[in-house]
Amino acid sequence: MPFRPRILVLAGLAVVAMSGEGRADAIDGQWCAVDGKRIEINGPRIRTPGGAQMQGDYDRHGFRYVVPAAEPGAGGTVVMRLLNDNLMQLTPPGSSAVQQWNRCGPPIS
């Protein structure tokens, strides 16, 4: 029965192929708030809700950045924490109120 190990290998490869994007279980990607704000995280790089592109403190399951001067809350720190593949919590500067953000696709122009 030499073909049996090949079947197991092929089955394993099929599972890996169907697992989807490599970003699963990481905060990287596009995030949307219920009020229409968007954030995009790619490693230590972020595009903020105001459109600024900058660097922040990246962790696979979290992100932190200082709000740029041209945006509300300037100088304060935003803290984000991944809850699951499709949900993260964001704490705005100077607030203890946690916001829920959902993973979303790229913007439609």
Backbone as numpy.savetxt, mean C-alpha at the origin, in Angstrom:
# Nx Ny Nz CAx CAy CAz Cx Cy Cz
6.47 -45.05 -11.34 5.65 -43.85 -11.34 6.51 -42.59 -11.34
7.39 -42.42 -12.29 8.25 -41.25 -12.33 7.52 -39.95 -12.68
6.33 -40.03 -13.25 5.63 -38.79 -13.63 4.95 -38.12 -12.45
4.75 -38.80 -11.34 4.08 -38.23 -10.16 4.80 -37.00 -9.62
6.13 -37.01 -9.45 6.80 -35.79 -8.97 6.61 -34.62 -9.93
6.55 -34.89 -11.23 6.32 -33.80 -12.20 4.95 -33.18 -12.00
3.97 -33.99 -11.69 2.62 -33.48 -11.45 2.62 -32.56 -10.24
3.32 -32.96 -9.19 3.39 -32.13 -7.99 4.09 -30.79 -8.29
5.16 -30.85 -9.06 5.86 -29.62 -9.42 4.96 -28.72 -10.25
4.27 -29.27 -11.23 3.36 -28.48 -12.05 2.23 -27.89 -11.23
1.70 -28.66 -10.29 0.63 -28.15 -9.42 1.15 -26.99 -8.58
2.37 -27.13 -8.06 2.96 -26.05 -7.27 3.17 -24.80 -8.08
3.64 -24.94 -9.32 3.82 -23.79 -10.19 2.50 -23.12 -10.52
1.45 -23.89 -10.69 0.12 -23.34 -10.97 -0.37 -22.50 -9.79
-0.15 -22.97 -8.58 -0.56 -22.22 -7.39 0.19 -20.90 -7.32
1.49 -20.92 -7.58 2.28 -19.69 -7.55 1.80 -18.73 -8.63
1.53 -19.22 -9.81 1.07 -18.37 -10.91 -0.27 -17.73 -10.61
-1.13 -18.40 -9.89 -2.47 -17.87 -9.59 -2.46 -16.97 -8.36
-1.35 -16.86 -7.67 -1.33 -16.10 -6.43 -1.44 -14.60 -6.65
-1.32 -14.12 -7.87 -1.55 -12.71 -8.15 -0.30 -11.88 -8.05
-0.49 -10.59 -7.79 0.57 -9.62 -7.77 1.57 -9.90 -6.66
2.81 -9.51 -6.88 3.86 -9.70 -5.90 3.75 -8.77 -4.72
2.79 -7.86 -4.71 2.67 -6.90 -3.63 1.77 -7.37 -2.49
1.21 -8.55 -2.63 0.31 -9.04 -1.59 1.04 -9.01 -0.25
0.33 -8.65 0.77 0.88 -8.57 2.12 1.97 -7.51 2.24
1.85 -6.44 1.45 2.76 -5.30 1.55 1.95 -4.03 1.33
2.41 -2.95 1.91 1.66 -1.69 1.83 1.82 -1.00 0.47
2.75 -1.46 -0.34 2.96 -0.87 -1.67 1.68 -0.91 -2.49
1.45 0.14 -3.29 0.31 0.16 -4.20 -0.50 1.43 -4.09
-1.69 1.39 -4.66 -2.63 2.51 -4.70 -3.62 2.37 -3.56
-3.87 3.46 -2.82 -4.81 3.46 -1.70 -5.81 4.59 -1.87
-7.08 4.34 -1.54 -8.16 5.32 -1.67 -8.88 5.51 -0.34
-9.21 6.76 -0.06 -10.04 7.09 1.11 -11.48 7.28 0.63
-12.41 7.22 1.56 -13.82 7.37 1.19 -14.12 8.77 0.63
-13.31 9.77 0.99 -13.53 11.13 0.50 -12.88 11.39 -0.87
-12.31 10.34 -1.49 -11.73 10.47 -2.81 -10.22 10.72 -2.83
-9.60 10.93 -1.69 -8.15 11.11 -1.65 -7.45 9.82 -2.05
-6.26 9.97 -2.64 -5.48 8.82 -3.09 -4.04 8.96 -2.64
-3.43 7.82 -2.36 -2.01 7.74 -2.03 -1.44 6.59 -2.84
-0.21 6.77 -3.31 0.48 5.67 -3.99 1.82 5.46 -3.30
2.08 4.22 -2.90 3.33 3.87 -2.21 4.08 2.87 -3.08
5.37 3.14 -3.24 6.25 2.22 -3.98 7.58 2.18 -3.24
7.70 1.22 -2.33 8.89 1.18 -1.49 8.95 2.44 -0.65
10.10 3.11 -0.58 10.20 4.34 0.22 9.62 5.58 -0.46
9.12 5.43 -1.69 8.55 6.58 -2.42 7.03 6.63 -2.24
6.52 7.85 -2.15 5.08 8.05 -1.99 4.63 9.22 -2.85
3.41 9.11 -3.37 2.70 10.25 -3.97 1.59 10.55 -2.99
1.64 11.72 -2.38 0.71 12.10 -1.32 -0.65 12.49 -1.89
-1.66 12.66 -1.04 -2.97 13.09 -1.53 -2.93 14.42 -2.29
-1.97 15.28 -1.95 -1.83 16.56 -2.65 -1.00 16.47 -3.92
-0.49 15.28 -4.22 0.27 15.07 -5.45 1.78 15.18 -5.32
2.27 15.49 -4.12 3.73 15.57 -3.94 4.35 14.18 -4.04
5.48 14.11 -4.72 6.23 12.86 -4.79 7.47 13.03 -3.93
7.63 12.13 -2.97 8.70 12.28 -1.99 9.08 10.93 -1.40
10.02 10.95 -0.48 10.47 9.75 0.23 9.89 9.75 1.64
9.71 8.56 2.18 9.24 8.41 3.55 9.93 7.22 4.19
9.50 6.88 5.39 10.04 5.72 6.12 9.17 4.52 5.79
9.72 3.60 5.02 8.99 2.43 4.53 9.31 1.20 5.34
8.27 0.45 5.60 8.35 -0.88 6.18 7.34 -1.70 5.38
7.57 -2.93 5.17 6.67 -3.75 4.34 5.21 -3.60 4.76
4.95 -3.41 6.05 3.58 -3.32 6.55 3.23 -1.94 7.11
4.06 -0.95 6.82 3.78 0.39 7.32 4.55 1.45 6.56
4.12 2.69 6.73 4.77 3.81 6.06 4.54 5.05 6.93
5.54 5.94 6.93 5.45 7.19 7.69 6.11 8.29 6.86
5.47 9.46 6.81 6.08 10.59 6.11 5.67 11.90 6.75
6.49 12.93 6.52 6.20 14.27 7.01 5.48 15.01 5.87
4.33 15.58 6.20 3.49 16.26 5.21 4.24 17.47 4.64
4.31 17.58 3.30 5.01 18.71 2.69 4.29 20.05 2.93
5.03 21.14 2.76 4.54 22.49 3.07 3.24 22.86 2.37
3.02 22.42 1.16 1.85 22.86 0.39 0.57 22.09 0.71
0.61 21.16 1.66 -0.56 20.34 1.95 -1.08 20.57 3.37
-2.38 20.30 3.59 -2.94 20.44 4.93 -2.19 19.55 5.93
-1.89 20.10 7.08 -1.15 19.37 8.11 0.35 19.45 7.92
0.81 20.42 7.11 2.23 20.56 6.78 3.12 20.48 8.01
4.19 19.70 7.89 5.14 19.55 8.98 4.79 18.43 9.95
3.54 17.98 9.91 3.12 16.87 10.77 3.45 15.53 10.14
3.36 14.48 10.93 3.69 13.14 10.45 2.43 12.31 10.24
2.35 11.68 9.07 1.29 10.73 8.75 1.84 9.33 8.99
1.06 8.50 9.67 1.47 7.12 9.95 0.43 6.18 9.34
0.91 5.20 8.58 0.03 4.22 7.95 0.44 2.82 8.38
-0.55 1.95 8.54 -0.29 0.57 8.94 -1.19 -0.35 8.14
-0.61 -1.35 7.50 -1.35 -2.32 6.72 -2.09 -3.28 7.65
-3.40 -3.46 7.43 -4.20 -4.39 8.22 -4.34 -5.73 7.51
-4.58 -5.67 6.20 -4.63 -6.87 5.36 -4.34 -6.44 3.93
-4.44 -7.33 2.98 -4.07 -7.00 1.60 -4.84 -5.83 1.03
-6.05 -5.56 1.52 -6.90 -4.54 0.93 -7.31 -3.42 1.87
-6.75 -3.38 3.07 -7.15 -2.37 4.05 -5.94 -1.89 4.84
-5.86 -0.56 5.00 -4.82 0.02 5.85 -5.43 1.12 6.71
-4.76 1.39 7.82 -5.17 2.48 8.70 -4.19 3.62 8.53
-4.72 4.84 8.46 -3.90 6.04 8.34 -4.24 6.95 9.50
-3.22 7.42 10.21 -3.40 8.39 11.28 -2.83 9.71 10.80
-3.70 10.73 10.62 -3.21 12.03 10.14 -2.43 12.77 11.23
-1.66 13.78 10.85 -0.87 14.53 11.83 -1.75 15.22 12.86
-1.30 15.19 14.10 -2.00 15.88 15.18 -3.35 15.30 15.52
-3.61 14.05 15.18 -4.91 13.45 15.43 -4.73 12.01 15.92
-5.66 11.59 16.73 -5.66 10.18 17.15 -6.75 9.42 16.39
-7.52 10.15 15.57 -8.59 9.53 14.77 -7.96 8.74 13.62
-8.24 7.46 13.58 -7.69 6.59 12.56 -8.65 6.51 11.39
-8.12 6.64 10.18 -8.92 6.53 8.96 -8.67 5.18 8.32
-9.72 4.61 7.73 -9.59 3.35 6.99 -9.43 3.69 5.50
-8.42 3.18 4.86 -8.16 3.36 3.43 -8.21 1.99 2.77
-8.77 1.95 1.55 -8.89 0.70 0.79 -7.94 0.71 -0.39
-7.48 -0.47 -0.74 -6.65 -0.61 -1.94 -7.52 -0.30 -3.15
-6.97 0.44 -4.09 -7.72 0.77 -5.30 -6.79 0.65 -6.50
-7.38 0.69 -7.67 -6.60 0.61 -8.90 -6.04 1.94 -9.30
-5.31 1.99 -10.41 -4.76 3.25 -10.88 -5.86 4.24 -11.26
-5.57 5.54 -11.20 -6.59 6.53 -11.53 -7.03 6.43 -12.98
-8.27 6.76 -13.24 -8.82 6.76 -14.59 -8.81 8.19 -15.08
-8.22 8.41 -16.25 -8.16 9.79 -16.76 -9.14 10.01 -17.88
